[in-house]
Amino acid sequence: MAGLPDRLSRAAATSLLAGVVGGVALITGELLAAKARRYAKPTMGLALRTSMGPQNAPPLRLVLLGDSAAVGVGVEWLSDTVGGQLARLLADGGTETGKRHVLLSSVGVAGSRSSDLATQVARALLGDRPDVAVILIGAYDAASGRAPEDAADQLAQAVRRLRSAGVQVVVGTCPDLGASRSMAPPLRQIAGLVGRRMARAQARAVTDAGGVVVDLAAETGAVFRADAGTLCYDGFHPSADGYRVWAHALYPAVAKAAMTGV
């Protein structure tokens, strides 16, 4: 019996190794399957530039920066994008803001990472200065395996540049990647954890840079996990309902920023 502990140890080690190898193989397979999916593309006819609200109401220049969320990938109509829905909420106004004539534009590019924001900021500051900038970024940083601190530092640089130009900035941090239905468990859970790390790093950096943070994962993740209808057909990008959920989460901070910039 003296050799039994050794045999058990070897058996346990063998089982552990097999489990690790099997887990790696499973996750690798899920990664390949996720990459092979057919994902929504930017709608070629979608020009995210419009105005909403009474012509005689105080003007508000709103610009979106970031990734696919900033250009509404997953929906067909401008009014269904997060920018379009935010613009409508701002145009209709409330007891605090009143009605506004919202001039909406976007310089976002699908698939963008935080390293792409410098170019977007330059485009956003061309011509008339925007009053409020909404940045939606982080999902592709997280998916690419970038260090959260590096991505957050580049985001902070963009926020500082906009703030120094007199623009109020609201950042929607990395959404809940664990709600994505384009990935199977356990990859989905891993993505959720990676996304949360990214969002925490973003929140610290944006606050230090003078921007306002809206934690999209914390505020809307439960809704996306519970309702498959918040995602479009690819199971990754939001649907019109999903963008509406995000718009309502962002609206209080954006409305406050609009008042601050008056």
Buried (B, 14 or more C-beta within 10 A) or exposed (E): EEEEEEEEEEEEEEEEEEEEEEEEEBBEEBEEEBEEEEBBEBBEEBEBEBBBBEEEBBEBBBBBBBBBBBBBBBBBEBBBBBBBBBBBBBBBBEEEBEBBBBBBBBBBBBBBBBBBBEBBBEBBBEEEBBBBBBBBBBBBBBBEEBEBEEBBBBBBBBBBBBBEBEBBBBBBBBBBBBBBBBBEEEBBEBBBEBBBBBBBBBBBBBBEBBBBBBBBBBBBBEBBBEBEEBBBEBBBBBBBBBBBBBBBBBBBBBBBBBBEBE
